Amino acid sequence: MKLLVKNLGPIRGNTQTIDLSKRFYIFVGLNNSGKTYVSQLLWTIFNRNVINRFCQEVEINFEEETSIEITDELLSKVLGKYAEFLKQ
């Protein structure tokens, strides 16, 4: 599985792909190039304790579908609720 990163934080105007089947990642780049944004994204994706707590405490309603398209609107909604959750 691969994670496609596009327009995240300072990453603008290009697309980066991260192979999620790897067990180790190294990010190299200039200051303010998006390394921290991407590492925080990966930490959030893989940190089961945080995700489990978030899922138990926050309700996000999805239409009954077999697949969910991740749009800017959906991502903003989830990230907004996640940011509120982390402030607690």
N, C-alpha and C positions, 0 to 999 in steps of 0.2 A: 504494500500500500504506500502511496506517496502523498505527501502534503504539498499542495500548491499554495505558495505565499505570493500574494499580489496586493499592493497598496496597503501594507500593514506598517503603521508607524512611518519611519523614514524610508521604507522600501517603496519607492514610487517609480513609475515609468518602466518597470521591468517585472519579470516573474521569476521566482526562485522555487525550485522543487527540492523537497527533502524526502529521502527514502526512509520511511518509517520502519522498514524491516531491519534496519541497522540497530545495534545495541549501544553505539557510542557516536557522539556528534562533536565536531570541532567547528566553531564559527570563527572565521578570521575576517577582519575588515577594519576600516578606519573608524575613528570615534564617530558616534552618532550615525552609524550606517544600518542599524536595525538588529544587531546581534542580541541585545538584551530583550527586545520585543519578541524575537523568535524563540529564544531560550525560555522566556516566561510562558509563551504559548505552548511549547512542548511540555513544560513542567505541568501546566494546567491540564493538558490532554491526558498525561500519564499518571497524575497523582490521584489515585483511587479514593483516598480518604476525603479529599476536598470535594471531588465530584460526587461522591455518595452523600455527603452532608448537604451539598448544594441541591441535589435532586430530591432529597427528603424534605428540605425546608422551603423550597421555592417552587411555585406552580407556574408552569408555562404550558399553555394549551396549544396543541397542534391538531389540525384537522386529521381525521382518520384516513391516513394514506399509508401505503407500504413503503414509500420513500419520501424524504423531505429534502427540498431544494434549499440549500443554504444561500440566502440572499443577503444583501447589505442590511435590509430591514430586519430580517430574522436575527442576524448576527448582532446588530445593534441592540435589539431587544434582550437577547440572552446575555450579552456582555454588560448591559446596563443593570440587569438583575444580579449578575455575578458580582459586579462592582459594589452594589448595595449589600450583598451577602458578605463580602470580604470586609466591609467596614464594621460589621457587628462584632 
